[in-house]
Amino acid sequence: MKKSGTASGRTKTNGHSATAENSNSMLEEFFHEELKDIYWAEKHLVKTLPKMQKAATSEELKKAIGNHLEVTKEHVNRLENVFEKLGHKAQAKKCDAIEGITKEGESIIEETEQGTATRDVGLIMAAQKVEHYEIATYGGLTQLAKTLGNDEIAEILGNTLSEEKEADETLTSIAENNVNYESSQEAEV
């Protein structure tokens, strides 16, 4: 099938015309904006996770949140490394999604009784909402980095994606193996 060209060297596809260079530039800009968004989110989580850890009842959950806090600090460092490799200053752009999810987590703390497994159930759900957002974002960013031909950055982001999936699995395990059951026993008392 023959592509129709224009005098400006653009290629027409599906009724739209754009140069590959312009398209790549737009994709790179989008990629950079999404990096700013997840950078803000990770930095915000470094501040939020200690509050969640303090509010948790289960020692297993406290430990998991504490461990993920350290991993999240590493995610911030990795993102700073990615910005540097791209020749950009590390810059954050407010992530409305994470802000909303963490506000929801704060309300769970306020609305549940201290020292209860029910609070832990709520904290796990809020934390998993964060993890799912991060999994979606890092998954998309990893694929975009590959599309843009930056396999080194794709590998860095892919490592973070794996750690976010691992955190989600840990939270699920804590919920399934004790916290949900303990909470159901509280309801019967």
HUDA-V438224 format. One record per residue. N is the residue number from 0. PSI is psi in whole degrees, -180 to 180 (NA if undefined). OMEGA is omega in whole degrees, -180 to 180 (999 if undefined). D_LAST is the distance of its C-alpha to the last C-alpha in Angstrom with 1 decimal. Layout:
BEGIN
n->(N | N)
psi->(PSI | PSI)
omega->(OMEGA | OMEGA)
d_last->(D_LAST | D_LAST)
END
This chain:
BEGIN
n->(0 | 1 | 2 | 3 | 4 | 5 | 6 | 7 | 8 | 9 | 10 | 11 | 12 | 13 | 14 | 15 | 16 | 17 | 18 | 19 | 20 | 21 | 22 | 23 | 24 | 25 | 26 | 27 | 28 | 29 | 30 | 31 | 32 | 33 | 34 | 35 | 36 | 37 | 38 | 39 | 40 | 41 | 42 | 43 | 44 | 45 | 46 | 47 | 48 | 49 | 50 | 51 | 52 | 53 | 54 | 55 | 56 | 57 | 58 | 59 | 60 | 61 | 62 | 63 | 64 | 65 | 66 | 67 | 68 | 69 | 70 | 71 | 72 | 73 | 74 | 75 | 76 | 77 | 78 | 79 | 80 | 81 | 82 | 83 | 84 | 85 | 86 | 87 | 88 | 89 | 90 | 91 | 92 | 93 | 94 | 95 | 96 | 97 | 98 | 99 | 100 | 101 | 102 | 103 | 104 | 105 | 106 | 107 | 108 | 109 | 110 | 111 | 112 | 113 | 114 | 115 | 116 | 117 | 118 | 119 | 120 | 121 | 122 | 123 | 124 | 125 | 126 | 127 | 128 | 129 | 130 | 131 | 132 | 133 | 134 | 135 | 136 | 137 | 138 | 139 | 140 | 141 | 142 | 143 | 144 | 145 | 146 | 147 | 148 | 149 | 150 | 151 | 152 | 153 | 154 | 155 | 156 | 157 | 158 | 159 | 160 | 161 | 162 | 163 | 164 | 165 | 166 | 167 | 168 | 169 | 170 | 171 | 172 | 173 | 174 | 175 | 176 | 177 | 178 | 179 | 180 | 181 | 182 | 183 | 184 | 185 | 186 | 187 | 188)
psi->(132 | 133 | 144 | 131 | 168 | 170 | -27 | 2 | 8 | 154 | 131 | 129 | 129 | 36 | -2 | 148 | 138 | 148 | 152 | -36 | -46 | -42 | -44 | -40 | -41 | -40 | -42 | -40 | -44 | -46 | -47 | -41 | -40 | -33 | -42 | -41 | -49 | -28 | -45 | -44 | -47 | -43 | -38 | -39 | -31 | -32 | -32 | -38 | -38 | -34 | -41 | -42 | -44 | -35 | -20 | 150 | -50 | 131 | -36 | -41 | -43 | -45 | -44 | -43 | -42 | -43 | -42 | -28 | -45 | -40 | -39 | -38 | -38 | -35 | -40 | -47 | -42 | -44 | -39 | -38 | -41 | -46 | -45 | -46 | -29 | -5 | 24 | 153 | 139 | 121 | 136 | 145 | 126 | 129 | 102 | -35 | -50 | -38 | -44 | -43 | -41 | -32 | -39 | -41 | -39 | -40 | -31 | -43 | -44 | -33 | -3 | 156 | 133 | 142 | 13 | 152 | -26 | -41 | -42 | -39 | -47 | -41 | -41 | -44 | -43 | -42 | -38 | -32 | -41 | -49 | -41 | -38 | -46 | -40 | -46 | -44 | -49 | -33 | -46 | -43 | -38 | -45 | -38 | -41 | -42 | -45 | -37 | 1 | 20 | 80 | -32 | -46 | -37 | -40 | -42 | -49 | -35 | -36 | -43 | -42 | -46 | -40 | -35 | -40 | -40 | -42 | -42 | -43 | -39 | -45 | -42 | -44 | -44 | -44 | -48 | -35 | -18 | -45 | -45 | -42 | -47 | -40 | -39 | -31 | -34 | -39 | -28 | -18 | NA)
omega->(-177 | 176 | 177 | -179 | 176 | -178 | -178 | 180 | 179 | 177 | 179 | 177 | 179 | 177 | 179 | 175 | 178 | 175 | 178 | -179 | 179 | 180 | 179 | 180 | 179 | 180 | 177 | 179 | 177 | 179 | -180 | 179 | 178 | 174 | 178 | -179 | -177 | 176 | 177 | -178 | -179 | 179 | 178 | 180 | 176 | 178 | -174 | -175 | 177 | 178 | 179 | 180 | 180 | -177 | -177 | 179 | -177 | 177 | 179 | 179 | 177 | -179 | -180 | 179 | 178 | 178 | -178 | 174 | 179 | 178 | 180 | 175 | 176 | 178 | 177 | 180 | 179 | 180 | 177 | 177 | 179 | 178 | -179 | 180 | 179 | -180 | 180 | 172 | 176 | -176 | -180 | 174 | -175 | 179 | -177 | -179 | -179 | 177 | 179 | -180 | -180 | 174 | 177 | 177 | 177 | 180 | 176 | 179 | -179 | -172 | 179 | -177 | 178 | 176 | -178 | 174 | 177 | 176 | 180 | 177 | 179 | 179 | 178 | 180 | 179 | 180 | 179 | 175 | 176 | -179 | -179 | 175 | -179 | 178 | 179 | -178 | -179 | 176 | 178 | 179 | 179 | 180 | 178 | 178 | 177 | 180 | -180 | 177 | -179 | -177 | 179 | 179 | 177 | 179 | 178 | -179 | 177 | 176 | 178 | 177 | 179 | 180 | 178 | 177 | 179 | 178 | 178 | 179 | 178 | 179 | 178 | -180 | 179 | 180 | -175 | -173 | 177 | -170 | -179 | 179 | 180 | 179 | 180 | 177 | 176 | -177 | -178 | -177 | 999)
d_last->(72.4 | 74.2 | 72.4 | 74.2 | 74.8 | 75.7 | 78.3 | 75.7 | 74.6 | 71.4 | 70.2 | 69.1 | 66.0 | 64.4 | 66.3 | 65.0 | 67.1 | 66.0 | 67.3 | 65.4 | 65.7 | 64.2 | 61.4 | 60.6 | 60.8 | 58.2 | 55.9 | 56.3 | 55.6 | 52.4 | 51.3 | 52.0 | 50.0 | 47.0 | 47.3 | 47.2 | 44.1 | 42.2 | 43.7 | 42.2 | 38.8 | 38.9 | 40.0 | 37.3 | 34.6 | 36.1 | 35.1 | 31.7 | 30.2 | 30.1 | 27.9 | 25.5 | 25.6 | 24.9 | 21.9 | 20.4 | 17.7 | 18.5 | 21.9 | 23.0 | 22.6 | 24.3 | 27.1 | 27.5 | 27.9 | 30.3 | 32.3 | 32.6 | 33.8 | 36.7 | 37.4 | 37.4 | 39.9 | 42.1 | 41.8 | 43.2 | 46.1 | 46.7 | 47.0 | 49.4 | 51.4 | 51.4 | 52.7 | 55.4 | 56.5 | 56.9 | 59.0 | 56.6 | 55.0 | 51.2 | 50.0 | 46.7 | 46.2 | 43.0 | 40.5 | 38.9 | 36.5 | 35.0 | 35.1 | 33.0 | 30.5 | 30.1 | 29.7 | 26.9 | 25.3 | 25.8 | 24.1 | 21.0 | 21.0 | 21.6 | 19.0 | 16.0 | 14.3 | 16.1 | 14.7 | 12.1 | 12.7 | 12.7 | 15.8 | 17.2 | 17.0 | 19.0 | 21.3 | 22.1 | 22.9 | 25.1 | 26.8 | 27.5 | 29.1 | 31.3 | 32.2 | 33.1 | 35.3 | 36.9 | 37.4 | 39.2 | 41.3 | 42.3 | 43.0 | 45.3 | 46.9 | 47.6 | 49.4 | 51.3 | 52.5 | 53.8 | 55.4 | 57.1 | 58.4 | 56.5 | 55.1 | 54.5 | 52.2 | 50.5 | 49.8 | 48.3 | 46.1 | 45.2 | 44.0 | 41.6 | 40.5 | 39.7 | 37.6 | 35.6 | 34.9 | 33.9 | 31.4 | 29.9 | 29.6 | 28.0 | 25.3 | 24.8 | 24.5 | 21.9 | 19.8 | 20.4 | 20.2 | 16.9 | 15.6 | 14.8 | 13.0 | 11.0 | 10.2 | 9.2 | 6.6 | 5.3 | 5.6 | 3.8 | 0.0)
END
